[in-house]
Amino acid sequence: MAHPNDYKPVNNFESSLIINDRYGKHKRLIARIAWKTQNGNFIPMSFVCDTGVPSSFYLSSKAIEILEEYSLLKLDDKGVAYVTVHKDNSGQTFNTTMEETPKVHKNANIVGLKVLLKIGLHISNVHSHSIQILDIYDRSRVY
């Protein structure tokens, strides 16, 4: 599952959340986020939001290739792959591990709830049967 503009460098990028309703049967929450390169451009990617995944990020082979190309995928002293995530527009960052996406979902990028909450996704019970979802960078915008 990819957006047509995934992996294409852009000068400006604004994160967003998309509810993808595939044929009215399969709804998915998609986070559109971007990695900032050393030259100041952004590489956007789409991530399926999955509250049950055990790892922080699962990256498709295409995403791994792009992150390696821009030196955004790093290895720690034990050889564990990680990426640096910008928490918000304040410049705060944190490092988190990643794994290659399992073969059954090979073309998808997947992000877990732990990372979503860490970068600022806020979910609150507004009414008894509704959920308010706020942009992962701008908590004042409701979707």
N, C-alpha and C positions, 0 to 999 in steps of 0.2 A: 504494500500500500504506500504509494508515494504521490506527492503533490507534483504537478507538472514543472514547478520551478525549484524542486529539491536539487541540491548539490551544485547549483549555478551561483557563482559569486555575485553579490549585489553590494551597492554602496551603503544602503540603509535597510534596516529590517525592523519590523515590529512583531513581536510574538503574538500568537493568537491561539485560541482553542476552537476547534471545529467539531461539531457533532455530525458524524458521517452516518447516514441512514441508508444502508445498502439494501435496495429492493424492499424497503419497509419491514425487513425481517431481522436485520443484524445492525444494531446501533453501536458505534464506537466513538469514544472521545479521543480526538487527535490533537496533540500539542504541536504547534509549528514553532520551533525554536531555531536559533542560529549560533554558530561558532564564529567568534571573531578571529580573523587571521592576523598575522604580524604586520601586514600591509594596511590594515584597517578595514578591509572588506569583511563581509559576513557570508558564511556558507549555511543557507537554510536547510533544515531537515524536518521531516514529519515523523512523529513518534506516536504509536498507539499507547494510550495510557492504560496500564494494567495494574490493578491494586494487589494482585496476588503473586507477582513475579518475585523470586528470591534475590535477583541481582538488581543493581541500580539501573544499568543501561544494557540493553541488548542491541547490538549494531549489526546491520546487514553488511555483507562483504563490500558493497559499494560505499557505504558510510565509512567503513574502516579504511578503505583505499583512499578516500578523500581526506580523512583526518590524518593519515600518514603522509600524504602528499603535502599538506600544509603544516606538518610537524606539530599537530594538535593531539596526537595519540602518544602517550609516553609510557615508559616502563619504570617501575620503582626498582630499588636495589635487589629485590627478590624476583624480578622478572614479571611482576603482575602489571597488566595493562591498566591504565587509568586515564581519565580526561579531566581537565579543569573546567568547571562550570561556573558561569557568572550568575551569582545569586539574584541580582537585579541590576538596574542601571546605576547603582551607587558605586560600582566597581568591586564590591565584595565577591570573592570567589571561594570555592572549595573543590577539593579533588575527590573523585569518586571512581570506583572500579567499573569496568565494562567487560562484557563477554560478547562473543559472536552469537547472533540470533540462531536459535535452534533450527535445524533443517526444515521442520514442518512449517515454519514461518519465515523462511530464508530471506525473502525480499523486504521484510518489515523491520523497522526500528521500533524498539519497545522501551518505554520508561516506566519504572516502578513508582508506587505511591510515596515511598520514603524520599526519593529525590524530588518529586513534584511538590511535596510539602516543604522540603528544604529550600526550594527556589521560590516559594511563595504562593503556590496554589492554595486557595482558601475555600473551603466548603463549609457552609453553615446551614442549619435547619431553620429556614425562614418561616415556613408554615408547616403544618403537620405532614403534608404530602408533597413538598417541593424542596428542591435544592437550589441554592444560589451558587453559581460558579463565577468566580472573579478571575480576570486576566492574571497570568502568572507573574507579570511585572507591575501592572497597574491595578492595585486593589480597589480603585474607585469605579472601574468599568465592569458592569454586570452583563453577562451573556445569557 
